[in-house]
Structure formats: C-alpha cells, structure tokens
Amino acid sequence: MNDQIIKAIYFQKLQSIAQLSKTFNKSIPLITKSVNSLLEMNLIEGNDLAASTGGRRAIQFKINNNLLKYTLVIALDQYYTSIYIFDLENNIIAENVDIYNPLKNKDKALDIIIGLTEALIISSNIRTSNFLGIGISMPGFVDTEKGINDSFDKQSKLYHIKKHISEHFNMPTIIENDSTCIAFAEQKFGAAKNIKSSLVINLNWGVGLGMIVNGQIFKGSSSYAGEFSHIPLSDSNELCSCGKKGCLEVEASLTAAVKNVQAALNAGEKSSLESEQQNNLLAQGDALLESAINGDQLAVANLGKIGYMLGKGIATLIHILNPEVIIISGRGAKAGTILMPQIQTAINEFCIPRLAQATQIRISETNKQAQSVGTAAFIIENLIQTLIKTN
C-alpha cells in the first residue's frame, strides 16, 4: 500500500487522507496507518491545509523533496539526444538537451549517449546512489518487458540499449517508447488527465501515437501498437524511413514541412526564413515553428499542409477507436493554432460527423517537454520500491 500512496501523491502533487481513501477505496484508518508509516520513514511530509468544506481543514501530504533523490532521464528522438535530472517534484535540476546524435549511427550513437549522461552526472555533483534509476525513451519497436528496441538489428548496441546503460551506470533502468511516455505525461499531468479514452499524437520529426484505453496505456499484443506514422494515407512516391511508400509520415511530420519549405525557398519563394538559413534540422524546425507563429506565409502554408494530412489520419483513428479526446503533443504542438484549422478541415471532409462530434481535439501545453516528464513518471511508476527500500 505504501508504494501506491507515494505514487498517488507524486502524480497528484498534494493529497489528503480523505482523498487517498477515495482513490483506493480503502478505509480511513488503513490509509492513516500507511501515511503515518511513510511520515516515519520521512518519505512524505504534511503541507498546506486543504480548502475548507465547512469543517476542520484536512492536512495535505506531498513527497519529501529534501530526500535528495532524483530520476535520470535519457530522451531520444531520431536525431537528437536530451539528458535530464529531475527531482521528486518533477523539477529539472540539470539538463543537456538537443544534442545532434542520429540513432541511425547505432553504436556510435550509444557511445555519445553514455558520454553525455556521464558528463551531466559529473557536472550535477549528484552521487549515483541518489538516483532512483534511469529511464530511456526512444522511437521504434520498444519491448519494455524484454528491454530491447527491435527497430535495430540484434548485433547493434542500440538493440540492447537498456542493458548497456544499466550495466555502465550500475543503476536500475527502464526503457519505453517515446510516444508512450508522452501519452503517460498527458494522462498524469496534462490534457488527458481524468479522461478514460484518449489518443496522444507525438508530432516531431516523425508522427507517433500513444493510446489510453479505459484509463490504461494500451500497447497491443506485442507492445508495438501506435505506429500512426505508417498508415498508408499519402499519395507521395517518397520512401518513408521504414522503407515503404505511402506512409503518413512523409507528408505529416516536421521533417516533411522543413523539406517542403527548403524546396520552396530554393525555387525562389519569398519568406522571412530566407534570412534564417540553417544547416541543421533542429534549427530549421524551430525557425519554421517560430516563423509560422509570427505569420510568415510560407511557414504557415507548409505547417497547414501537414495539419491537413494529420487531420486525415485523425479521421481514421476516430473511425476505429472513437476516443473522447485526441491530443496533439510533442515538438510540433508549439504551432497548434496554425495546425488546428487544417486538422479540423480534414476531419470535416473525411470523418462521419456523428463520430467527429464525439471527439475533442486538443493541443498540449507541455509540447516537447512531455517526453522527458513522461519518462521520469515511468521511473516512479516502476522503481518507487527503490525509494522505500533505501529508507
């Protein structure tokens, strides 16, 4: 019971005994006993009193952040590596973000990940014994139970990235798909909170999908559900990263938008982006998003194109899963106001109205931070016993 109560307090920030009793459908005396045990272990502490409902104001409890315990997050996408250290209140203590490190470089990529992680631990002056564990989130066919990424061949170190990281740092380590982590962050802290059925789209260099069904993360029979990128909705003849043609990703990702803008500039179109020619994908993507928000017509038009294709894919998801909410999250959610009109246009065109009206489309406010926050949350979800055993 103690570990469940700590997790509830972590995810809700503040909880009274009455709230915990309602959450777990357990008696007040039983919850009080567990809370007192956690107080004696110094794992939680009383905080501000809850708002009065007419009687005596209840004490609310929170995680004791003075324990100096942390989570270490390795958040990867196709091209960039970010390393974070979070405290138990989800504050970022130290970070080394958006380092160019394409996963296609395989073994070299792992060496860089290890080097960046070592450097952050050293600069933070935090002892390895103070970490609850390491969480790795990355794109691809991640099998959490086996601890592998089956997107890579078995000879690649990235196939066994969890094993290599865990052994190198001698810490408990978990691994999860990046879009699943984003969905978990939205469910626990963001736009999917208190929603039973929601789909979370990770708009980044590709297009991922995390699914929440009946209040639980859904990953399918082999843990690989959610390959939204590869729904064959594109008429383009361009090859996708998976080696197939027709995938949604080639027209509905930030990579696609950046390529289209670059082609337009090379053809002589005028844009504020002309003066911001960048030689790396991250800078180009950030410039594209900022320019669109500031009204640049070329940027707006090309983000609108990917918004329309996203909407076409979303219409398919609505027909199949009939979710209560669909959330646009990830790096691209920053330009949500640009994307939404075109997403809605495509939904109006391709989706049965009765089904479309039953689904809300929301833009995440966590944006690219969702992956790291969700990864830290998965560490707590899976390794909280480490905290209890060490106290």
Secondary structure as UniProt FT lines:
FT   HELIX           2..12
FT   STRAND          15..16
FT   HELIX           17..24
FT   HELIX           28..40
FT   TURN            41..42
FT   STRAND          44..49
FT   STRAND          59..63
FT   HELIX           65..67
FT   STRAND          70..76
FT   STRAND          80..87
FT   TURN            88..89
FT   STRAND          92..100
FT   HELIX           103..105
FT   HELIX           107..124
FT   HELIX           128..130
FT   STRAND          131..138
FT   STRAND          142..143
FT   TURN            144..147
FT   STRAND          148..149
FT   TURN            150..151
FT   TURN            154..155
FT   HELIX           157..160
FT   HELIX           161..169
FT   STRAND          173..177
FT   HELIX           178..189
FT   TURN            191..194
FT   STRAND          198..203
FT   STRAND          207..213
FT   TURN            214..215
FT   STRAND          216..218
FT   TURN            221..222
FT   HELIX           228..230
FT   TURN            241..242
FT   HELIX           248..250
FT   HELIX           254..266
FT   TURN            267..268
FT   HELIX           272..276
FT   HELIX           281..293
FT   TURN            294..295
FT   HELIX           297..321
FT   STRAND          325..329
FT   HELIX           331..335
FT   HELIX           336..350
FT   HELIX           353..356
FT   TURN            357..358
FT   STRAND          360..363
FT   HELIX           367..369
FT   HELIX           370..389
//
